[in-house]
Amino acid sequence: MSLRTKIDILASVGFDNSLDDTAFERSLSEMLDTCDHVKVATYTLAASAADVPVSMDDVAEGRFLYLEAPGDFSFRFTALPNTLIPVRRMVNPLSTNAPNVKAYFVSTLLFTSLWLTNPSATDEVKIKVCIVGDLTALPVC
């Protein structure tokens, strides 16, 4: 059995609160073929929880990482072992659009360990984790 991951990214940044006149635009699509090594889970972190380890299960080396939460969170991984990376929602918390906007992180850096941190002293946060790994050189695993 094998696993195929398709990554589609469309990013547009526009002037005057519009995407008709863009300052930056990028469209990217990539495929990743692996053996059947994937980890998908949701972690609930209590307020102020720090360095909660994520089980990699049978993924020996992460090739693709996607993290998502309805609120702010931080993480570190072996790709940048001494760096705590804060992930924030791109919206003012008081905005009416705030409930619809997630904090997310996508990476193709290689890593073997991942730890999650909740910077909130009052609220828990649920973080969705998807790790795809172990690139295969052959089409059949």
Secondary structure by P-SEA (a helix, b strand, c coil): cbbbbbbbbbbbbbcccccccccbbbbbbbbbbbccbbbbbbbbbccccccccccccccccccbbbbbcccccccccccccccbbbbbbcccccccccccccccccccccccbbbbbbccccbbbbbbbbbbccccccccc
